Amino acid sequence: MAYQTVSPYTNETIKKYDFSTQDDIERALSQGHTLYKKWRNGPLDKRVATLHTIAKLFREHEDELAKTAVNDMGKLLREAKGEVELCAMIADYFADHGPEMLKPTPLKTIATGDAEIVKHSTGVVFAVEPWNFPYYQIMRVFAPNFIVGNPMVLKGPSNTPGSSDAFGKIVQEAGAPEGSFTNLFLNYDQASALVADPRVQGVALTGSERGGRSIAKAAGENLKKNTMELGGTDAFIVLDDADIDQVADIAWRARLYNAGQVCTSSKRFIVADNLYDEFLTRLKEKFAAVKPGDPMDDSTTLAPMNSKRAKEKLQEQVDQAIKNGATLYYGNEPIYLDGQFFQPTILTDIRKDNPAYSEEMFGPVAQVYKVHSEQEAIDLANDANYGLGGIVFSGDPDRGAKVASQIETGMVFVNNFMSSLPELPFGGVKNSGYGREMSQLGIMAFVNEELIVKADKPDLSNPAGGLIFL
């Protein structure tokens, strides 16, 4: 698991990075723990100002940060710039709203005295983050925990080390205290040992189900609170009254954004029978119109996949799907460019006994299913081991919302593109993980919600206020 940047477009090895040493790890934990002790009962003012400065620096360095992400994992330059701006928005949001979210919450009680929940930081948070959004995934954990007062240690992905390194340099340039954020290049054994360290009090992971099980096991064995976001096979439901023009304009984007390498990307299109044929025709037209090429070029509309390994895995999944009875409606032809390009592909007629039915295809492949009723659409959407996001299109938004509420998933957007914003909670259910990031829910992920009941003196005449109940 070498840490290195290999351009998915040119296949050129741009830079290699050395693994962190045990001294590096000890320094990160020692500095982080010391800072936590200082931050725990201190004011938030300086952290608010620093987080605003981080947002400002992300915007000022947008071009170089975006180009670093393109070199690391191949995404389109304009998409990389959008990611940088989203990071700035997240930093500003938690700087603006974090202090209010962390104010004590009064409770009504029959106990003697005044009760309230006081929010405290808990300690160092260890984050294990993926490559597909190499800045946003980090900021999603860093910004709320920075305001809370939890220093963060990062194990970034091995194929986007340049972006992780650049993130750390922005935090440093902003004048954040030493130990606020430390990027480490760790192997799996080092990561497990770090989870076990008593100075680490929380673990956040976004990644594969396999990686999540491993880290969650280590966290559980050491009684560490953790959050997990482990991917999805999100449903895009088209009800029989949907506006097919709106659907056609969104569906291809929902699958091909970031070359289809998005946990919340629409991967299963569940379409009412009266719109099924038209949907397939429109989706094929959109898929056929994309232009693969240099991701730095604004005219390019299809980016390469992040690595040769990822492309080969996706090809194997498509081949197996077809071998097991799926119909190749469009695509699956080679793209004769040097980069790791995968032609957008549409598969239909996928039966439940086909491996593709239950697998996440992390790339530009759409599975399209025909259904004959609203209930059949709901049942098919729920017949999955994952439950992260989803989209529902209906001519009646209220009907769409009613269907959305019956989907076993963490997030559903009705008549719109899936979007990620700091004020919206992010997370899923089933094998997509647990816990939420961002929003009011996310900022509380690694907070000690301490109960304090304050009375002038005990009231022994009030059993509920004067006696201990166990």
Secondary structure as the mmCIF struct_conf table of DSSP 4:
data_model
#
loop_
_struct_conf.conf_type_id
_struct_conf.id
_struct_conf.beg_label_comp_id
_struct_conf.beg_label_asym_id
_struct_conf.beg_label_seq_id
_struct_conf.end_label_comp_id
_struct_conf.end_label_asym_id
_struct_conf.end_label_seq_id
STRN STRN1 TYR A 3 VAL A 6
TURN_TY1_P TURN_TY1_P1 PRO A 8 THR A 10
STRN STRN2 THR A 13 TYR A 17
HELX_LH_PP_P HELX_LH_PP_P1 ASP A 18 THR A 21
HELX_RH_AL_P HELX_RH_AL_P1 GLN A 22 TRP A 39
TURN_TY1_P TURN_TY1_P2 ARG A 40 ASN A 41
BEND BEND1 GLY A 42 GLY A 42
BEND BEND2 LEU A 44 LEU A 44
HELX_RH_AL_P HELX_RH_AL_P2 ASP A 45 GLU A 60
TURN_TY1_P TURN_TY1_P3 HIS A 61 HIS A 61
HELX_RH_AL_P HELX_RH_AL_P3 GLU A 62 MET A 73
HELX_RH_AL_P HELX_RH_AL_P4 LEU A 77 MET A 101
TURN_TY1_P TURN_TY1_P4 LEU A 102 LEU A 102
BEND BEND3 LYS A 103 LYS A 103
STRN STRN3 THR A 105 LEU A 107
BEND BEND4 ILE A 110 GLY A 113
STRN STRN4 ASP A 114 SER A 121
BEND BEND5 GLY A 123 GLY A 123
STRN STRN5 VAL A 124 VAL A 128
BEND BEND6 TRP A 131 PHE A 133
TURN_TY1_P TURN_TY1_P5 PRO A 134 TYR A 135
HELX_RH_AL_P HELX_RH_AL_P5 TYR A 136 VAL A 148
TURN_TY1_P TURN_TY1_P6 GLY A 149 GLY A 149
STRN STRN6 MET A 152 LYS A 155
TURN_TY1_P TURN_TY1_P7 SER A 158 ASN A 159
HELX_RH_AL_P HELX_RH_AL_P6 PRO A 161 GLU A 173
TURN_TY1_P TURN_TY1_P8 ALA A 174 GLY A 175
HELX_LH_PP_P HELX_LH_PP_P2 ALA A 176 PRO A 177
TURN_TY1_P TURN_TY1_P9 GLU A 178 GLY A 179
BEND BEND7 SER A 180 SER A 180
STRN STRN7 PHE A 181 LEU A 184
HELX_RH_AL_P HELX_RH_AL_P7 TYR A 188 ALA A 196
BEND BEND8 ASP A 197 ASP A 197
TURN_TY1_P TURN_TY1_P10 PRO A 198 ARG A 199
STRN STRN8 VAL A 200 THR A 206
BEND BEND9 GLY A 207 GLY A 207
HELX_RH_AL_P HELX_RH_AL_P8 GLU A 209 GLU A 221
TURN_TY1_P TURN_TY1_P11 ASN A 222 LEU A 223
STRN STRN9 LYS A 225 GLU A 229
STRN STRN10 ASP A 234 VAL A 238
TURN_TY1_P TURN_TY1_P12 ASP A 240 ASP A 241
HELX_RH_AL_P HELX_RH_AL_P9 ILE A 244 LEU A 256
HELX_RH_3T_P HELX_RH_3T_P1 TYR A 257 GLY A 260
TURN_TY1_P TURN_TY1_P13 CYS A 263 THR A 264
BEND BEND10 SER A 265 SER A 265
STRN STRN11 SER A 266 ALA A 272
HELX_RH_AL_P HELX_RH_AL_P10 ASP A 273 ALA A 288
TURN_TY1_P TURN_TY1_P14 ALA A 289 ALA A 289
STRN STRN12 PRO A 292 PRO A 292
BEND BEND11 GLY A 293 GLY A 293
TURN_TY1_P TURN_TY1_P15 PRO A 295 MET A 296
BEND BEND12 ASP A 297 ASP A 297
TURN_TY1_P TURN_TY1_P16 ASP A 298 SER A 299
STRN STRN13 LEU A 302 LEU A 302
HELX_LH_PP_P HELX_LH_PP_P3 ALA A 303 MET A 305
BEND BEND13 ASN A 306 ASN A 306
HELX_RH_AL_P HELX_RH_AL_P11 LYS A 308 LYS A 323
TURN_TY1_P TURN_TY1_P17 ASN A 324 GLY A 325
STRN STRN14 THR A 327 TYR A 330
BEND BEND14 LEU A 337 GLY A 339
STRN STRN15 THR A 345 THR A 348
TURN_TY1_P TURN_TY1_P18 LYS A 352 ASP A 353
BEND BEND15 ASN A 354 ASN A 354
HELX_RH_3T_P HELX_RH_3T_P2 PRO A 355 TYR A 357
TURN_TY1_P TURN_TY1_P19 SER A 358 SER A 358
BEND BEND16 GLU A 359 GLU A 359
BEND BEND17 GLY A 363 PRO A 364
STRN STRN16 VAL A 365 VAL A 371
BEND BEND18 HIS A 372 SER A 373
HELX_RH_AL_P HELX_RH_AL_P12 GLU A 374 ASN A 382
BEND BEND19 ASP A 383 ASN A 385
STRN STRN17 TYR A 386 GLY A 387
BEND BEND20 LEU A 388 LEU A 388
STRN STRN18 GLY A 390 PHE A 393
BEND BEND21 GLY A 395 ASP A 396
HELX_RH_AL_P HELX_RH_AL_P13 PRO A 397 ALA A 404
TURN_TY1_P TURN_TY1_P20 SER A 405 GLN A 406
BEND BEND22 ILE A 407 ILE A 407
BEND BEND23 THR A 409 GLY A 410
STRN STRN19 PHE A 413 VAL A 414
BEND BEND24 ASN A 415 ASN A 416
TURN_TY1_P TURN_TY1_P21 PRO A 422 GLU A 423
BEND BEND25 LEU A 424 LEU A 424
STRN STRN20 PHE A 426 PHE A 426
STRN STRN21 VAL A 429 LYS A 430
TURN_TY1_P TURN_TY1_P22 ASN A 431 SER A 432
STRN STRN22 GLY A 433 TYR A 434
STRN STRN23 GLU A 437 GLU A 437
BEND BEND26 MET A 438 MET A 438
HELX_RH_AL_P HELX_RH_AL_P14 SER A 439 ILE A 443
TURN_TY1_P TURN_TY1_P23 MET A 444 PHE A 446
STRN STRN24 VAL A 447 LYS A 454
BEND BEND27 ASP A 456 LYS A 457
TURN_TY1_P TURN_TY1_P24 LEU A 460 SER A 461
HELX_RH_AL_P HELX_RH_AL_P15 PRO A 463 GLY A 466
BEND BEND28 LEU A 467 LEU A 467
#
